């Protein structure tokens, strides 16, 4: 599964993984994980299994989601009618991902209850546990919604109805279900439910950076969830009518971009000598799945995603001072391990020299902060 991190083939040169390659690796990973669950529950062995099934089930869900992501552009059947449409492979596989996440969450809750509660020594959003499962479940539901409203206009309604079938398998708060039969009402119900879950993660652990990122993304996309035919030139600057925005925790009646900026700013409110260093925490004896979550390749991909999102928010909200402050901080920050990896890879594995003395803004055009600066 580690080979799937960031959907990138690592080594020299680094390159984006093809969809076929990504799907095949995910399928092999899935087969191994499913076999692990089957063996751990088998009565054919006298020795008690040490496998933690909910952790395996969580990773099974991630494999299903990776496979589904390679099928997202699958065409809809030509036999689709207004009230029925044959399920695409994407829908079938993504529904399996949601179900596995949901079952893993239940298993993680039971495990924490039996052990006296979650391990508070390794909080931070990258640690494993029931809250991690809860976040992944609803973040994945939210990503299904985004994928639906980004379809071309002729397929948008079909995609949104498909997304509702996938995401309604598991709710964070079933009171978010309304009696609306229309596609706009169904989409807004799921959207409100996803935002409630992400807000919950942030309330439980304030350092849960991934929940903050997804929450800001949700606020930014609110105008499109309200109306996919909205004026895209205005983007997140648009507002959602108060008759609907009241259901979205943290979304103001003004510019949606401003609500997103409030959330993203919390991740960059301190001047740090090492960007994003506080975002990754690891327990003293991390299990294999936590090691996967904290791998350097994922760390490097995540921090680039968050910094780009922060810059986008500040740019849309016209907060030039915030962007300038970030660049000043970056210019005085030394390279860390991901920066060292990039410097070494650019030399085909050679000695990059005194990398710790180099600014994050220096280096080849492939370095992550150079990419940010060009954007």
C-alpha positions as a printed Julia matrix, in Angstrom:
375×3 Matrix{Float64}:
   0.0     0.0     0.0
   2.91    2.33    0.69
   3.66    2.45   -3.04
   0.35    4.26   -3.56
   1.33    7.28   -1.47
   0.53   10.51   -3.32
  -0.1     8.44   -6.49
   3.55    9.06   -7.39
   6.32    6.74   -8.57
   9.28    7.69   -6.37
  12.92    7.48   -7.32
  14.64    9.37  -10.11
  12.91   10.76  -11.99
   9.73   11.13   -9.89
   6.58   10.81  -11.98
   2.81   10.6   -11.61
   1.49    7.04  -11.49
  -0.8     5.96  -14.34
  -4.39    5.1   -13.43
  -3.87    1.51  -14.55
  -0.78    1.11  -12.38
  -2.52    2.74   -9.41
  -5.54    0.44   -9.75
  -3.44   -2.73  -10.03
  -1.34   -1.89   -6.96
  -4.49   -1.05   -4.99
  -6.13   -4.32   -6.05
  -3.1    -6.32   -4.88
  -3.08   -4.45   -1.58
  -6.81   -5.04   -1.17
  -6.45   -8.78   -1.76
  -3.73   -9.05    0.91
  -5.75   -7.07    3.45
  -8.9    -9.09    2.84
  -6.91  -12.29    3.31
  -5.55  -10.93    6.59
  -9.09  -10.35    7.88
 -10.18  -13.81    6.73
  -7.22  -15.52    8.42
  -7.61  -13.54   11.65
 -11.23  -14.68   12.05
 -10.58  -18.29   11.03
 -11.13  -21.07   13.58
  -8.54  -23.31   11.91
  -5.66  -22.04   14.05
  -4.98  -22.72   17.74
  -2.9   -19.57   18.25
  -4.96  -16.45   18.88
  -4.66  -13.86   16.13
  -2.98  -10.55   17.03
  -4.51   -8.79   14.02
  -6.54   -5.68   14.87
  -9.4    -6.16   12.44
 -10.75   -2.61   12.47
  -7.35   -1.26   11.4
  -7.24   -3.72    8.49
 -10.81   -2.8     7.58
  -9.86    0.88    7.57
  -7.03    0.18    5.13
  -9.39   -1.98    3.07
 -11.62    1.06    2.71
  -8.64    3.12    1.55
  -7.81    0.53   -1.11
 -11.38    0.53   -2.37
 -11.28    4.33   -2.54
  -7.98    4.28   -4.47
  -9.5     1.86   -6.98
 -12.66    3.96   -7.3
 -10.6     7.09   -7.98
  -9.24    5.46  -11.14
 -12.8     4.85  -12.38
 -14.22    8.3   -11.66
 -14.41    9.28  -15.33
 -16.27    6.12  -16.31
 -19.14    6.88  -18.7
 -22.76    6.62  -17.6
 -24.93    4.0   -19.24
 -26.87    5.07  -22.32
 -29.9     3.32  -20.77
 -30.21    5.87  -17.97
 -33.72    7.13  -17.25
 -34.91    9.86  -14.94
 -35.75    7.45  -12.12
 -33.14    4.73  -12.66
 -29.64    4.25  -13.99
 -27.44    1.12  -13.94
 -24.72    1.49  -11.3
 -21.25    2.32  -12.59
 -18.26    0.37  -11.28
 -17.24    3.61   -9.56
 -20.47    3.68   -7.54
 -20.21    0.01   -6.52
 -16.57    0.22   -5.41
 -16.88    3.61   -3.69
 -19.9     2.36   -1.75
 -17.74   -0.54   -0.53
 -15.14    1.99    0.64
 -17.74    3.94    2.64
 -19.11    0.75    4.21
 -15.63   -0.39    5.25
 -14.8     2.99    6.78
 -18.09    2.93    8.68
 -17.47   -0.59   10.04
 -13.88    0.33   10.95
 -15.16    3.34   12.89
 -17.54    1.15   14.9
 -14.7    -1.29   15.62
 -12.35    1.51   16.66
 -14.97    2.96   19.01
 -15.43   -0.43   20.7
 -11.65   -0.85   21.04
 -11.25    2.59   22.65
 -14.15    1.99   25.04
 -12.64   -1.31   26.17
  -9.22    0.29   26.74
 -10.5     3.29   28.68
 -10.59    5.86   25.88
  -8.37    7.19   23.07
  -4.6     7.51   23.47
  -4.14   11.22   24.19
  -0.35   11.04   24.03
  -0.29   11.12   20.22
  -2.98   13.53   19.11
  -2.53   15.71   16.04
  -4.6    14.28   13.25
  -2.13   11.79   11.84
  -2.54    9.33   14.69
  -4.79    6.34   14.29
  -8.0     5.8    16.26
 -11.76    6.22   16.11
 -11.54    9.93   15.25
  -9.24    9.16   12.32
 -11.81    6.66   11.02
 -14.62    9.17   11.51
 -12.69   11.83    9.6
 -11.8     9.54    6.71
 -15.37    8.28    6.4
 -16.88   11.74    6.04
 -13.98   13.34    4.15
 -14.43   10.61    1.54
 -18.17   11.27    1.39
 -17.39   14.94    0.81
 -14.94   14.13   -1.99
 -17.66   12.06   -3.69
 -19.9    15.15   -3.63
 -17.2    17.38   -5.14
 -16.58   14.86   -7.89
 -20.31   14.86   -8.73
 -20.81   18.6    -9.06
 -17.71   18.9   -11.25
 -19.22   16.73  -13.97
 -20.32   18.39  -17.2
 -23.76   19.96  -17.07
 -25.42   17.12  -19.02
 -24.25   14.56  -16.44
 -24.35   16.66  -13.29
 -27.79   15.56  -12.05
 -27.02   11.88  -12.68
 -23.73   12.29  -10.84
 -25.34   14.01   -7.86
 -28.0    11.31   -7.52
 -25.24    8.71   -7.71
 -23.29   10.6    -5.04
 -26.36   10.64   -2.8
 -26.72    6.85   -3.1
 -23.06    6.39   -2.18
 -22.89    8.88    0.69
 -26.28    8.11    2.27
 -24.92    4.69    3.29
 -23.5     6.35    6.43
 -24.57    9.61    8.12
 -22.8    11.56   10.83
 -26.1    12.95   12.12
 -29.25   11.43   10.67
 -31.22   14.54   11.62
 -29.54   16.19    8.62
 -31.79   14.14    6.35
 -34.67   16.28    5.13
 -37.87   15.35    3.34
 -36.65   16.96    0.11
 -37.02   14.8    -2.98
 -35.14   17.15   -5.33
 -31.49   16.67   -6.2
 -30.52   20.1    -4.81
 -32.06   19.29   -1.45
 -30.42   15.87   -1.28
 -27.0    17.31   -2.11
 -27.36   20.03    0.52
 -28.37   17.46    3.16
 -25.17   15.46    2.56
 -23.07   18.64    2.39
 -24.42   19.84    5.76
 -23.78   16.43    7.29
 -20.16   16.33    6.05
 -19.47   19.82    7.41
 -20.91   18.82   10.8
 -18.55   15.84   10.95
 -15.47   17.87    9.97
 -16.35   20.56   12.52
 -16.7    17.83   15.15
 -13.17   16.56   14.39
 -11.81   20.08   14.85
 -13.64   20.52   18.15
 -12.31   17.23   19.53
  -8.71   17.85   18.4
  -7.87   21.44   17.51
  -4.65   20.33   15.75
  -6.51   18.09   13.31
  -5.05   19.82   10.24
  -6.66   17.58    7.63
 -10.11   18.33    9.03
  -9.29   22.06    8.86
  -8.22   21.77    5.23
 -11.38   19.86    4.23
 -13.57   22.27    6.18
 -12.06   25.26    4.36
 -12.52   23.41    1.08
 -16.17   22.79    1.95
 -16.82   26.49    2.61
 -15.07   27.41   -0.64
 -17.27   25.04   -2.65
 -20.53   26.01   -0.92
 -21.75   28.23   -3.82
 -21.37   25.31   -6.24
 -23.21   22.93   -3.92
 -25.99   25.48   -3.71
 -26.08   25.87   -7.5
 -23.66   24.03   -9.84
 -24.52   26.58  -12.54
 -23.23   29.49  -10.43
 -20.92   32.13  -11.9
 -17.55   30.36  -11.82
 -15.7    33.62  -12.51
 -16.7    34.78   -9.02
 -15.96   31.42   -7.45
 -15.83   31.33   -3.65
 -16.49   35.07   -3.38
 -20.17   34.31   -3.84
 -22.55   33.93   -0.9
 -25.15   31.29   -0.1
 -28.67   32.49    0.79
 -29.37   32.62    4.53
 -32.26   30.19    4.01
 -29.64   27.5     3.35
 -26.4    28.74    4.94
 -27.9    28.53    8.45
 -27.53   24.74    8.26
 -23.78   24.92    7.61
 -21.83   25.36   10.83
 -19.25   28.16   10.48
 -20.47   29.45    7.09
 -21.23   33.19    7.18
 -23.89   34.83    5.05
 -21.23   36.87    3.23
 -18.41   35.69    0.97
 -17.8    31.94    1.36
 -14.09   32.56    0.77
 -13.9    34.6     3.97
 -15.27   31.66    5.98
 -12.65   29.38    4.38
  -9.86   31.88    5.11
 -10.72   31.93    8.81
 -10.15   28.18    9.01
  -6.99   28.05    6.88
  -5.38   30.95    8.73
  -5.35   28.92   11.95
  -2.81   26.55   10.37
  -0.42   29.4     9.56
  -0.95   31.77   12.46
   2.49   31.07   13.97
   5.83   31.93   12.43
   7.63   28.58   12.23
  11.23   27.84   11.35
  10.09   24.58    9.78
   6.85   24.88    7.84
   4.15   22.4     8.88
   6.41   20.76   11.47
   3.7    20.87   14.12
   1.22   19.14   11.83
   2.74   15.67   12.13
   2.84   13.73   15.39
   3.93   10.16   15.96
   3.5     8.03   19.07
   6.48    6.35   20.73
   5.58    2.93   19.27
   3.53    3.62   16.15
   1.62    0.77   14.49
   2.32    0.1    10.78
  -0.7     2.07    9.62
   0.36    5.17   11.54
   3.82    4.86    9.95
   2.1     4.91    6.54
   0.17    8.03    7.53
   3.34    9.81    8.64
   5.63    8.81    5.77
   7.79   11.55    4.34
   6.32   11.27    0.88
   2.81   11.87    2.22
   4.07   14.65    4.47
   5.65   16.4     1.49
   2.48   16.07   -0.59
   0.23   17.28    2.21
   2.18   20.38    3.11
   2.26   21.5    -0.53
  -1.52   21.01   -0.72
  -2.14   23.0     2.45
   0.19   25.85    1.51
  -1.4    26.15   -1.93
  -4.85   26.21   -0.33
  -3.74   28.91    2.12
  -2.32   31.06   -0.68
  -5.48   30.57   -2.76
  -7.67   31.66    0.17
  -5.57   34.73    0.87
  -5.46   35.63   -2.83
  -9.24   35.37   -3.27
  -9.78   37.41   -0.1
  -7.14   39.93   -1.28
  -4.98   39.57    1.84
  -1.62   40.33    0.28
   0.04   40.9     3.67
  -0.6    37.29    4.68
   1.04   35.95    1.52
   4.04   38.23    1.94
   4.46   37.1     5.54
   4.42   33.47    4.42
   7.1    34.09    1.78
   9.31   35.96    4.26
   8.99   33.06    6.68
   9.78   30.59    3.89
  12.82   32.54    2.73
  14.35   32.28    6.21
  13.47   28.6     6.72
  16.04   25.88    6.12
  15.39   22.71    4.18
  14.02   19.77    6.15
  14.03   16.06    5.3
  11.57   16.26    2.38
  13.65   19.13    1.0
  16.78   17.02    1.4
  15.09   14.17   -0.49
  14.26   16.47   -3.41
  17.8    17.86   -3.46
  19.26   14.35   -3.47
  16.87   13.08   -6.15
  17.78   16.0    -8.41
  21.38   14.76   -8.29
  20.32   11.15   -9.01
  21.1    10.15   -5.47
  24.27   12.22   -5.11
  25.38   14.29   -2.12
  23.35   17.53   -2.12
  25.92   19.26    0.06
  25.02   21.47    3.01
  21.3    21.24    2.39
  20.4    22.45    5.89
  21.84   25.86    5.06
  19.75   26.27    1.92
  16.52   28.25    1.87
  13.34   26.38    1.03
  12.91   28.75   -1.9
  16.2    27.66   -3.46
  16.81   24.56   -5.48
  15.48   23.18   -8.74
  12.07   23.92  -10.22
  10.82   20.66   -8.75
  11.27   21.68   -5.11
   7.96   22.05   -3.37
   8.3    25.68   -2.25
   9.59   26.69   -5.68
   6.34   25.3    -7.08
   4.38   27.33   -4.53
   6.28   30.5    -5.41
   5.61   29.99   -9.14
   1.9    29.6    -8.42
